[in-house]
Amino acid sequence: MKFEDVRAMSPDQLKDELLTLKKEAFNLRFQQAIGQLENTARMREVRRDIARVKTVLVGQRPGAEA
């Protein structure tokens, strides 16, 4: 997911996306714990996507510097 794509989302869409990404991160951690995770790079991508979404959410708060 690109930063521009995240910036184009509304706050409600960002919250939904954040919830989806957190669920995926949990599932990936679970798969890794039981030895079924094949694509370990996906964990890194999901963590970074979560960070992107959180960054945009903080920037969209009322009173945030533009």
Secondary structure, DSSP 8 states (H G I E B T S, - for coil): --HHHHHTS-HHHHHHHHHHHHHHHHHHHHHHHTT----THHHHHHHHHHHHHHHHHHHTSTT---
